[in-house]
Amino acid sequence: MTQPAFTPIEETIQKTRQKSKKPPMFKVFLLNDDYTTMEFVVMILEEIFDLPAAEAVRIMLHVHKNGRGLAGVYTRDIAETKVKRTHDVARKQGYPLTCTIEKE
């Protein structure tokens, strides 16, 4: 008798590995406005998006000059949480800072 190529356990492991995919990723963009201060945008990038100060300043200047800038790429839940936190903090401080999410 010939043995099967895989034992039932090995076949299950093989099928599980084939089904595992990386989750889709989402880009979070900050949008420029005429009221939110540059300092506040840098603070958001540092505190909510966990970016170092130099990177936060670079992104803030890009947003200021180009109308929008990439703050980060995350799974859907994390991206949505960062957008909500940004909007909540901005509104509490009286700023209209807005973020958008786009699928990568």
C-alpha positions as CSV (number, residue, x, y, z in Angstrom):
1,M,0.0,0.0,0.0
2,T,1.1,3.5,-0.7
3,Q,1.0,6.2,2.0
4,P,-1.0,9.4,1.4
5,A,1.1,12.4,0.6
6,F,0.0,14.1,3.8
7,T,-1.3,12.8,7.0
8,P,-4.7,14.4,8.1
9,I,-2.9,16.7,10.5
10,E,-0.4,17.8,8.0
11,E,-3.1,18.4,5.4
12,T,-5.0,20.6,7.9
13,I,-1.9,22.6,8.7
14,Q,-1.2,23.0,5.0
15,K,-4.8,24.3,4.4
16,T,-4.6,26.7,7.3
17,R,-1.4,28.2,6.0
18,Q,-2.9,28.7,2.6
19,K,-5.9,30.5,4.0
20,S,-3.9,32.9,6.1
21,K,-3.5,36.3,4.4
22,K,-2.2,39.6,5.6
23,P,-5.1,41.9,6.4
24,P,-5.7,44.8,4.0
25,M,-3.9,48.0,4.9
26,F,-5.3,51.5,4.9
27,K,-3.5,54.8,4.5
28,V,-4.4,57.7,6.9
29,F,-4.0,61.1,5.4
30,L,-4.1,64.5,7.2
31,L,-5.8,67.3,5.2
32,N,-4.7,70.9,5.3
33,D,-7.0,73.6,6.5
34,D,-6.6,77.4,7.2
35,Y,-7.2,77.2,11.0
36,T,-5.3,74.3,12.6
37,T,-1.9,75.4,13.7
38,M,1.3,73.7,12.6
39,E,2.3,73.0,16.2
40,F,-1.0,71.2,16.8
41,V,-0.5,69.0,13.7
42,V,3.0,68.1,14.8
43,M,1.6,67.2,18.3
44,I,-1.1,65.0,16.7
45,L,1.5,63.2,14.6
46,E,3.8,62.7,17.6
47,E,1.2,61.6,20.1
48,I,-1.4,59.8,18.1
49,F,0.6,58.5,15.2
50,D,3.7,57.8,17.3
51,L,6.1,59.6,15.0
52,P,9.4,61.1,16.0
53,A,9.6,64.9,16.1
54,A,11.6,65.3,12.9
55,E,9.2,63.1,10.9
56,A,6.2,64.8,12.3
57,V,7.5,68.2,11.2
58,R,8.3,66.8,7.7
59,I,4.8,65.5,7.3
60,M,3.2,68.6,8.7
61,L,5.1,70.7,6.1
62,H,4.1,68.4,3.3
63,V,0.4,68.7,4.4
64,H,0.8,72.5,4.5
65,K,2.4,72.7,1.1
66,N,0.4,70.0,-0.8
67,G,-3.0,69.9,0.9
68,R,-2.7,66.5,2.4
69,G,0.0,64.1,3.7
70,L,0.3,60.5,4.7
71,A,0.4,60.0,8.4
72,G,0.7,56.2,8.3
73,V,-0.5,52.9,7.0
74,Y,-2.4,50.6,9.3
75,T,-5.0,47.8,9.5
76,R,-8.6,49.1,9.3
77,D,-9.3,49.0,13.0
78,I,-6.1,50.9,13.9
79,A,-6.6,53.4,11.1
80,E,-10.1,54.1,12.1
81,T,-9.1,54.5,15.8
82,K,-6.3,57.0,14.9
83,V,-8.7,59.0,12.8
84,K,-11.3,59.1,15.5
85,R,-8.8,60.1,18.2
86,T,-7.4,62.8,15.9
87,H,-10.9,64.2,15.3
88,D,-11.8,64.0,18.9
89,V,-8.7,65.8,20.1
90,A,-8.9,68.5,17.4
91,R,-12.6,69.2,18.1
92,K,-11.9,69.6,21.8
93,Q,-9.2,72.1,21.0
94,G,-11.4,73.9,18.5
95,Y,-9.6,72.9,15.3
96,P,-11.2,71.5,12.1
97,L,-8.3,69.1,11.4
98,T,-9.5,66.2,9.2
99,C,-8.2,62.8,8.4
100,T,-9.2,60.4,5.6
101,I,-8.7,56.7,5.1
102,E,-7.9,55.1,1.8
103,K,-7.4,51.4,1.1
104,E,-3.8,50.6,0.1
